[in-house]
Amino acid sequence: MGRAPLPEDRGLLFIFPQASRWGSAIHMFGMRFDLAVVWLDETRRVVDVRLARRWRSVCVPRRPARYVLELPVSWLEAFTPGDEVTWDEATKS
């Protein structure tokens, strides 16, 4: 909240301890820009994709999610439910 829009080649990944609908919900109060939001289950399959509009209320995924990926709006069409998303795990030094 209150930050500058995400660059087109960046996103934010939120990881939750367990899959949940309400536990992975987001709100857009205080946001100055819209987001493409992708919810993933524990197997990293897309369970919902939504355009989250700034200053709107809570967005709850249609199915339980463990991961939430927030991206610039231009990425909205890149994901559909059922897609598998992969990423490299960060290593701690």
C-alpha positions as CSV (number, residue, x, y, z in Angstrom):
1,M,0.0,0.0,0.0
2,G,1.2,3.5,-0.8
3,R,4.0,2.3,-3.0
4,A,4.8,3.0,-6.6
5,P,3.4,0.6,-9.3
6,L,5.2,-2.6,-10.0
7,P,7.6,-2.6,-13.0
8,E,6.3,-4.7,-15.9
9,D,8.9,-7.4,-15.3
10,R,8.3,-7.7,-11.5
11,G,5.8,-9.2,-9.2
12,L,5.3,-10.1,-5.6
13,L,4.8,-13.6,-4.3
14,F,3.1,-14.2,-1.0
15,I,3.4,-17.7,0.6
16,F,1.0,-18.8,3.3
17,P,1.4,-21.7,5.7
18,Q,-1.6,-23.5,4.3
19,A,-4.2,-23.2,1.6
20,S,-7.3,-21.2,2.5
21,R,-9.8,-18.9,0.8
22,W,-10.0,-16.2,3.4
23,G,-6.3,-16.6,4.5
24,S,-5.2,-15.8,1.0
25,A,-7.7,-13.0,0.4
26,I,-6.3,-9.5,-0.4
27,H,-7.7,-6.0,-0.1
28,M,-7.0,-3.0,-2.2
29,F,-7.6,-0.2,0.2
30,G,-4.9,2.4,0.0
31,M,-3.5,1.0,-3.3
32,R,-2.7,3.6,-5.9
33,F,-2.8,1.2,-8.9
34,D,-4.7,-1.9,-10.1
35,L,-3.1,-5.4,-10.0
36,A,-3.4,-8.7,-11.7
37,V,-3.8,-11.3,-8.9
38,V,-3.1,-15.0,-9.4
39,W,-4.0,-17.5,-6.7
40,L,-2.2,-20.9,-6.6
41,D,-2.9,-24.0,-4.6
42,E,-0.3,-26.1,-2.8
43,T,0.7,-27.8,-6.1
44,R,1.2,-24.4,-7.7
45,R,-1.8,-24.7,-10.0
46,V,-3.8,-21.6,-10.7
47,V,-7.1,-21.6,-8.9
48,D,-8.2,-18.1,-9.7
49,V,-7.1,-15.0,-11.6
50,R,-8.6,-11.6,-11.0
51,L,-8.2,-7.9,-11.8
52,A,-8.0,-6.2,-8.4
53,R,-9.0,-2.6,-8.7
54,R,-7.4,0.1,-6.5
55,W,-9.4,1.3,-3.5
56,R,-11.9,-1.5,-3.9
57,S,-12.8,-4.0,-1.2
58,V,-11.6,-7.5,-0.5
59,C,-10.8,-10.1,-3.2
60,V,-11.3,-13.7,-2.2
61,P,-10.2,-16.6,-4.5
62,R,-12.9,-19.0,-5.7
63,R,-10.9,-22.0,-4.3
64,P,-8.3,-22.3,-1.4
65,A,-4.9,-20.9,-2.3
66,R,-1.5,-21.1,-0.6
67,Y,0.3,-18.7,-2.9
68,V,-0.7,-15.3,-4.2
69,L,1.1,-13.7,-7.1
70,E,0.5,-9.9,-7.6
71,L,1.6,-8.6,-11.0
72,P,1.1,-5.6,-13.2
73,V,-2.3,-5.6,-15.0
74,S,-0.6,-6.4,-18.3
75,W,-0.1,-10.0,-17.0
76,L,-3.8,-10.6,-16.4
77,E,-4.3,-12.6,-19.6
78,A,-1.2,-14.7,-19.1
79,F,-2.8,-17.1,-16.5
80,T,-5.9,-19.2,-16.5
81,P,-7.2,-21.6,-13.9
82,G,-5.4,-25.0,-14.1
83,D,-2.1,-23.6,-15.3
84,E,0.9,-24.8,-13.5
85,V,3.4,-22.1,-12.3
86,T,7.0,-22.8,-11.5
87,W,9.8,-20.7,-10.0
88,D,13.3,-21.3,-8.6
89,E,13.5,-21.4,-4.9
90,A,15.7,-18.7,-3.4
91,T,18.7,-19.9,-1.5
92,K,19.6,-18.4,1.8
93,S,23.2,-17.4,2.3
